[in-house]
Amino acid sequence: MSDEAISSQAQGLLRREDRPPHNDTGDYDIAIIGAGAVGCAIARELSQYDLKIALLEANPDVGMGTSKASTAIWHTGFDAKPGSLEAKLMRRSYALMDKYLVEANIAHERLGAILIAWNQDQLDALPELLKKAHANGVTDVETISAEEIYKREPHIQKGALGGLFVPGEGILCTFSVPLAMAYQAVENGVELFLNFKVAGLDTSHKERVGLLDQQGNKIFARYIVNAAGLFSDEIHALFGKTSFKVRPRRGQLIVFDKMARSLVNHVVAARADIHHKRRAGQPDRVRKHFARTDGGGFGR
Ligand SMILES: Cc1cc2nc3c(=O)[nH]c(=O)nc-3n(C[C@H](O)[C@H](O)[C@H](O)COP(=O)(O)OP(=O)(O)OC[C@H]3O[C@@H](n4cnc5c(N)ncnc54)[C@H](O)[C@@H]3O)c2cc1C
């Protein structure tokens, strides 16, 4: 990713110098808590407005929370609940990401995904999944035979009964996305505070809130955006709110070395459900989700 490619000019962001000068009172208009993929995207987007913005991150760098550890799959949203907010956002983000990955020169590959049915129940569920994909506007999805699966993925174990092929699914460099967005936000005037773990509030002022870190540093802002990921409920609670609770689950990902890359050609989910929803009678979990990735670029 070159500096030139990720410059905000290349993204068509409204540059700070193109805007009227901000009437700076010393306080921030907006403080965003958390510099993961979500906080960085919000910071980048808001940087186009005449606002003084702080992006606060507890870690020494951006994207060190969940965003650094995703499976790196670039989802179409084909199996979201039709009509749900998730479905709408996934479709919108897919289109935006399609453009952004190219503009910011972020490594990605549209490999297509294959969801494999290993038993009759899963095979019977495929037409319903196909309907769901169509309802979500992902119309290029098709059911494929076991023969077609083994043609596309000769190294998977025997026993596949059929599957669903989703050509739009892909992989992307999960580290670069928050990094590029934070870079552009900062270039466009956002102030990034690393090692700033919001641990307390100062609510003694009208129309502004003080955010304190553990060292006693304080910044004031008129609006706060909670983008603290797994810890967003703790931030919520700091403000006296308890309307949701995050219950993280620990899992395991097996990351193969680059030598294994020729063994798999698509994102392969070993059941008719890519998003880990539990289904009776599925085969062992270890082989459930196999995304071809390679750190540092996906080119052959
Ligand atoms: C195993 C796994 C696999 C996944 N695979 C995929 C996938 O293939 N494709 C996909 O699209 N999504 C995937 N996801 C989901 C995706 O990774 C997350 O939805 C996304 O990274 C969340 O981003 P975020 O910015 O909300 O959270 P985070 O990246 O966690 O960012 C939150 C940030 O807030 C900071 N923070 C927390 N508390 C404070 C505080 N008090 N003060 C200051 N900063 C604070 C944290 O340090 C962190 O950097 C996966 C998730 C997991 C766990």
The ligand as an ORCA input file, in Angstrom:
! r2SCAN-3c Opt
* xyz 0 1
  C     -12.468    -14.833     14.925
  C     -13.173    -13.744     14.149
  C     -13.280    -13.836     12.786
  C     -13.922    -12.837     12.070
  N     -13.979    -12.935     10.717
  C     -14.538    -11.950      9.994
  C     -14.499    -11.997      8.602
  O     -13.973    -12.933      8.021
  N     -15.060    -10.975      7.906
  C     -15.657     -9.908      8.541
  O     -16.167     -9.007      7.854
  N     -15.687     -9.831      9.882
  C     -15.138    -10.812     10.613
  N     -15.149    -10.741     11.974
  C     -15.764     -9.589     12.597
  C     -14.859     -8.359     12.518
  O     -13.530     -8.716     12.811
  C     -15.363     -7.325     13.522
  O     -16.739     -7.063     13.279
  C     -14.623     -6.010     13.400
  O     -13.219     -6.187     13.411
  C     -15.040     -5.146     14.570
  O     -14.367     -3.927     14.468
  P     -14.533     -2.882     15.621
  O     -13.838     -1.635     15.179
  O     -15.971     -2.780     16.009
  O     -13.837     -3.558     16.880
  P     -12.267     -3.665     17.261
  O     -11.420     -3.963     16.093
  O     -12.173     -4.570     18.437
  O     -11.940     -2.185     17.687
  C     -12.334     -1.640     18.934
  C     -11.182     -0.835     19.424
  O     -11.592     -0.142     20.600
  C     -10.473     -0.082     21.459
  N     -10.962      0.170     22.817
  C     -11.688     -0.671     23.590
  N     -11.947     -0.082     24.789
  C     -11.367      1.148     24.738
  C     -11.269      2.219     25.660
  N     -11.807      2.153     26.906
  N     -10.595      3.351     25.309
  C     -10.016      3.451     24.065
  N     -10.076      2.443     23.156
  C     -10.743      1.316     23.477
  C      -9.821     -1.442     21.312
  O      -8.479     -1.424     21.750
  C      -9.981     -1.691     19.820
  O      -8.848     -1.286     19.085
  C     -14.493    -11.730     12.729
  C     -14.394    -11.636     14.122
  C     -13.726    -12.628     14.815
  C     -13.623    -12.518     16.308
*
